[in-house]
């Protein structure tokens, strides 16, 4: 079976490609012409180029394909023009579904996010697949909400939706927002959220299981262990020798810091670790979800939180993503456990 993976060079996408290979599926990576393809290094995999906003390129990419993993999207917190985040997600999903339909593809696994489930004010009351966030201030969350609505409205193919949250791990070359949070915590940011630590390799495997076992029209929350701010603090201390503070900053302080980050991002063209929109959506709430359905129906299992955090930090050391003083301290604490995997490439 041939499967097209949109965003096949991205953090999640390249692990979907790997998991497909492990399962005996022949993946085809759909990537932009000048994209960074290091995530696919070492793999004998066909690459088809195009853009989610170019419907014709998607139609060509779907030729001879029997399964679509629609993973591709712009994953960042900030853009001077929010439409640069929203449009590829929404229009790209419409184009991907149309291309799959024309090619006769019967099953699509669509990668959404836990953010479309929503955020809970009580970490002891996790949200489920029955919850849905109707609107958000963050352009990324808003984009995924609208894109998931497109996917859910598609009833002429077998649509299976995955909602992963707290995705960390190797081959994150661009430094996605979750990984950027690890950088911040190692650099002195406080821990104030309950959240899941979910290994990206497990998320890749979840896509294949969804293709094999997922029920059409179903959403599946894909999450590893949940950790409290105190458990996050203790995990960082044990693994990296860094002990983040645990407190929730006042809203006005969070908005001030976010505004400064936005200005720096607008000037540099990079991303912001925190934005005022994220403060509006998330402050005082938690990213805690009930992943029972994926465990029971798909057979999902996950790496332990300690291992997820350790490997996320190892990856940051490997790609030199930490300030030198922080990296030196972390390496001294981790010793040989910081050594990279043999197949990692810079």
C-alpha positions as MATLAB code, in Angstrom:
seq = 'XXXXXXXXXXXXXXXXXXXXXXXXXXXXXXXXXXXXXXXXXXXXXXXXXXXXXXXXXXXXXXXXXXXXXXXXXXXXXXXXXXXXXXXXXXXXXXXXXXXXXXXXXXXXXXXXXXXXXXXXXXXXXXXXXXXXXXXXXXXXXXXXXXXXXXXXXXXXXXXXXXXXXXXXXXXXXXXXXXXXXXXXXXXXXXXXXXXXXXXXXXXXXXXXXXXXXXXXXXXXXXXXXXXXXXXXXXXXXXXXXXXXXXXXXXXXXXXXXXXXXXXXXXXXXXXXXXXXXXXXXXXXXXXXXXXXXXXXXXXXXXXXXXXXXXXXXXXXXXXXXXXXXXXXXXXXXXXXXXXXXXXXXX';
ca = [
       0.000    0.000    0.000;
       1.254    3.483   -0.893;
       0.532    6.349    1.486;
       1.115   10.056    0.948;
       2.335   11.972    4.003;
       1.838   15.718    3.718;
       4.445   17.585    5.712;
       6.508   14.417    5.524;
       9.721   16.218    6.465;
       8.275   17.852    9.600;
       8.612   16.844   13.225;
       5.558   14.583   13.288;
       5.513   13.869    9.557;
       8.972   12.315    9.366;
       8.034    9.940   12.178;
       4.815    9.015   10.396;
       7.021    8.134    7.414;
       9.236    5.963    9.608;
       6.311    4.251   11.295;
       4.724    3.533    7.922;
       7.924    1.871    6.738;
       8.059   -0.231    9.912;
       4.458   -1.349    9.263;
       5.140   -2.419    5.662;
       3.425    0.624    4.136;
       5.233    2.471    1.345;
       5.236    6.154    2.306;
       5.619    9.049   -0.100;
       6.682   12.336    1.496;
       4.940   15.473    0.212;
       7.197   18.462    0.890;
       7.769   21.953   -0.395;
      10.427   22.431   -3.076;
      13.049   24.129   -0.883;
      12.116   22.625    2.465;
      14.521   21.242    5.051;
      14.579   17.476    4.505;
      16.946   16.397    7.255;
      14.043   14.643    8.987;
      14.067   12.138    6.121;
      17.833   11.581    6.141;
      18.844    7.948    5.809;
      15.487    6.833    4.433;
      14.920    5.356    0.995;
      11.624    7.134    0.459;
      10.016    8.796   -2.547;
       9.564   12.554   -2.270;
       6.948   14.503   -4.203;
       7.137   18.269   -4.096;
       4.391   20.851   -3.971;
       2.477   23.084   -1.599;
      -0.717   22.660    0.401;
      -2.038   25.834   -1.219;
      -1.318   24.462   -4.704;
      -4.236   22.131   -5.388;
      -2.721   20.856   -8.625;
       0.487   19.766   -6.899;
      -1.530   17.849   -4.312;
      -3.554   16.177   -7.055;
      -0.355   15.035   -8.753;
       1.085   13.813   -5.461;
      -1.997   11.660   -4.779;
      -1.662    9.728   -8.044;
      -1.293    6.004   -7.373;
      -1.830    6.469   -3.640;
      -4.290    4.469   -1.522;
      -3.980    6.215    1.857;
      -3.439    9.837    2.913;
      -1.817   11.008    6.126;
      -2.567   14.728    6.168;
      -0.023   15.996    8.667;
       1.219   19.200    7.046;
       0.435   22.607    8.567;
       2.255   25.734    9.741;
       3.125   24.990   13.366;
       4.138   28.214   15.048;
       2.779   30.564   17.682;
       3.294   33.870   15.930;
       3.322   35.485   12.521;
       3.108   39.172   11.674;
       0.344   38.074    9.302;
      -1.838   35.463   11.086;
      -3.245   34.380    7.724;
       0.152   32.815    7.012;
      -0.722   30.295    9.737;
      -4.468   29.988    9.192;
      -4.694   29.698    5.410;
      -2.355   26.698    4.860;
      -4.213   24.763    7.567;
      -7.726   25.462    6.325;
      -7.282   25.768    2.567;
      -4.597   23.093    2.641;
      -6.979   20.637    4.275;
      -9.660   21.419    1.720;
      -7.154   20.868   -1.093;
      -5.833   17.640    0.424;
      -9.329   16.183    0.784;
     -10.252   17.200   -2.753;
      -7.076   15.617   -4.127;
      -7.694   12.415   -2.183;
     -11.279   12.275   -3.392;
     -10.231   12.701   -7.037;
      -7.564   10.008   -6.677;
     -10.039    7.530   -5.211;
      -8.366    7.431   -1.816;
     -10.826    5.959    0.651;
      -9.111    6.659    4.004;
      -7.548    9.832    5.396;
      -5.813   10.148    8.748;
      -5.873   13.824    9.655;
      -3.484   15.285   12.232;
      -5.259   17.832   14.392;
      -4.193   18.859   17.904;
      -5.328   18.561   21.486;
      -5.935   22.313   21.426;
      -9.102   21.779   19.365;
     -10.412   19.657   22.243;
      -9.943   22.698   24.486;
      -8.248   23.567   27.776;
      -9.453   22.575   31.223;
      -9.456   24.814   34.288;
      -9.323   21.720   36.529;
      -6.464   19.302   35.797;
      -8.364   16.579   37.672;
     -11.097   16.776   35.026;
      -9.454   15.880   31.694;
     -11.267   16.682   28.466;
     -12.399   13.980   26.040;
     -13.095   13.584   22.339;
     -16.630   14.817   23.005;
     -15.266   18.290   23.801;
     -14.582   20.815   21.051;
     -13.209   24.342   21.293;
     -15.261   26.567   19.010;
     -12.951   29.589   18.900;
      -9.562   30.790   20.112;
      -7.385   33.893   20.065;
      -4.233   32.046   18.974;
      -3.974   31.877   15.168;
      -2.508   28.363   15.312;
      -5.331   27.029   17.477;
      -7.915   28.898   15.422;
      -6.405   27.450   12.238;
      -6.582   23.904   13.550;
     -10.154   24.388   14.777;
     -11.305   25.501   11.335;
      -9.259   22.833    9.556;
     -10.658   20.098   11.791;
     -14.169   21.334   11.048;
     -13.381   20.806    7.348;
     -12.151   17.281    8.068;
     -15.168   16.418   10.220;
     -17.566   17.616    7.535;
     -16.072   15.205    4.986;
     -18.413   12.195    4.918;
     -17.569   10.597    1.560;
     -14.194    9.167    2.695;
     -13.132    7.307    5.840;
     -11.829   10.194    7.942;
      -9.939    9.420   11.150;
      -8.775   12.381   13.249;
      -5.881   12.368   15.706;
      -5.539   14.970   18.468;
      -2.010   14.746   19.893;
      -0.817   17.049   22.665;
       2.547   17.826   24.234;
       4.641   16.341   21.438;
       8.395   16.223   22.109;
      11.374   14.305   20.828;
      14.057   13.921   18.179;
      14.195   15.330   14.667;
      12.586   18.620   15.643;
      14.921   20.726   13.541;
      12.793   23.854   13.389;
      12.065   23.874   17.138;
       8.292   23.604   17.363;
       6.424   25.491   20.117;
       6.373   22.532   22.541;
      10.120   22.012   22.225;
      10.638   25.757   22.560;
       8.942   25.420   25.945;
      11.649   22.964   27.047;
      14.310   25.481   26.006;
      12.528   28.118   28.078;
      12.275   25.919   31.169;
      15.969   25.062   30.961;
      16.671   28.788   30.720;
      14.690   29.823   33.789;
      11.031   30.028   32.758;
       8.532   28.838   35.392;
       6.436   25.680   35.081;
       2.755   26.407   35.616;
       0.772   24.016   33.400;
      -0.377   20.464   33.823;
       0.367   18.886   30.453;
       1.196   15.622   28.731;
       4.663   14.465   27.706;
       4.081   12.583   24.453;
       6.957   11.188   22.419;
       6.837   12.080   18.741;
       7.787    8.522   17.814;
       4.662    7.276   19.574;
       2.614    9.893   17.702;
       4.045    8.586   14.428;
       3.012    5.064   15.390;
      -0.465    6.285   16.339;
      -1.008    7.421   12.745;
      -0.350    3.941   11.398;
      -2.607    2.366   14.014;
      -5.313    4.894   13.120;
      -4.989    3.896    9.469;
      -5.287    0.231   10.417;
      -7.831    0.297   13.243;
      -9.378    3.755   13.497;
     -13.141    4.047   13.119;
     -14.287    6.461   10.405;
     -15.599    9.717   11.808;
     -13.827    9.202   15.155;
     -11.391   11.485   16.945;
      -8.569    9.964   18.973;
      -6.682   11.880   21.649;
      -3.014   10.817   21.507;
      -1.248   11.637   24.769;
       1.430   10.187   27.000;
       1.781   10.677   30.747;
       0.366   13.848   32.293;
       2.691   15.824   34.577;
       1.999   18.587   37.086;
       4.205   21.690   37.374;
       5.865   20.095   40.394;
       6.526   16.868   38.496;
       7.925   18.914   35.614;
      10.237   20.719   38.043;
      11.412   17.449   39.574;
      11.922   15.837   36.166;
      14.102   18.699   34.949;
      16.095   18.626   38.187;
      16.687   14.876   37.995;
      17.571   14.739   34.313;
      19.219   18.076   33.576;
      20.186   19.569   36.931;
      17.893   22.541   36.328;
      15.036   23.224   38.741;
      12.378   25.531   37.254;
      10.216   27.558   39.604;
       6.547   26.609   39.845;
       4.187   29.558   39.859;
       1.591   31.084   37.564;
       2.661   34.584   36.515;
       0.081   37.367   36.888;
      -1.799   38.006   33.680;
      -0.398   41.506   33.220;
       3.155   40.192   33.581;
       2.515   37.352   31.129;
       1.005   39.772   28.605;
       3.951   42.143   28.966;
       6.506   39.379   28.413;
       4.484   37.984   25.516;
       4.345   41.388   23.876;
       8.121   41.675   24.038;
       8.507   38.215   22.516;
       6.130   39.143   19.702;
       8.151   42.272   18.903;
      11.373   40.271   18.744;
       9.714   37.644   16.544;
       8.288   40.297   14.208;
      11.736   41.849   13.858;
      13.620   38.585   13.329;
      10.975   36.664   11.395;
      11.174   33.883   13.967;
       8.577   32.495   16.335;
       7.566   33.678   19.805;
       7.650   31.321   22.758;
       4.646   33.121   24.230;
       2.075   35.447   22.683;
      -0.701   37.595   24.095;
      -3.188   35.352   22.292;
      -1.799   32.288   24.073;
      -2.049   34.110   27.396;
      -5.697   34.844   26.629;
      -6.417   31.225   25.667;
      -4.333   29.308   28.186;
      -3.331   31.182   31.332;
      -4.919   29.509   34.347;
      -5.893   26.473   32.275;
      -4.272   23.127   31.575;
      -3.620   20.820   28.626;
      -5.007   17.639   30.191;
      -6.913   15.061   28.157;
      -8.331   11.560   28.485;
      -6.523    9.267   26.064;
      -8.538    6.128   26.873;
     -10.076    5.796   23.418;
      -6.750    5.618   21.586;
      -5.441    3.094   24.083;
      -8.493    0.846   23.908;
      -9.439    1.097   20.231;
      -6.048    1.614   18.587;
      -3.919   -0.255   21.099;
      -1.707    2.765   21.811;
       1.067    2.582   24.374;
       3.492    5.356   25.269;
       6.994    5.985   26.533;
       7.261    7.110   30.150;
       7.346   10.852   30.849;
      10.932   10.644   32.162;
      12.141    9.096   28.904;
      10.250   11.621   26.767;
      11.783   14.558   28.620;
      15.274   13.042   28.606;
      15.201   12.472   24.848;
      13.809   15.946   24.171;
      16.733   17.448   26.092;
      19.233   15.125   24.386;
      17.938   16.342   21.041;
      18.331   20.002   22.006;
      21.916   19.346   23.038;
      22.591   17.499   19.780;
      21.442   20.385   17.567;
      23.105   23.024   19.788;
      19.768   24.704   20.547;
      20.645   25.695   24.131;
      22.672   28.699   25.305;
      26.287   27.608   25.960;
      26.147   28.047   29.759;
      22.907   26.070   29.989;
      24.210   23.356   27.670;
      27.411   22.998   29.720;
      25.444   22.584   32.944;
      23.040   20.078   31.410;
      25.818   18.011   29.832;
      27.659   17.871   33.150;
      24.539   16.511   34.829;
      23.565   14.040   32.110;
      27.003   12.669   31.315;
      26.923    9.757   28.822;
      23.113    9.680   28.884;
      23.220   12.845   26.743;
      24.887   10.991   23.865;
      22.852   11.117   20.620;
      21.315    8.181   18.818;
      23.500    6.803   16.043;
      21.065    7.737   13.270;
      20.572   11.388   14.263;
      21.970   13.872   11.758;
      22.558   17.594   11.980;
];
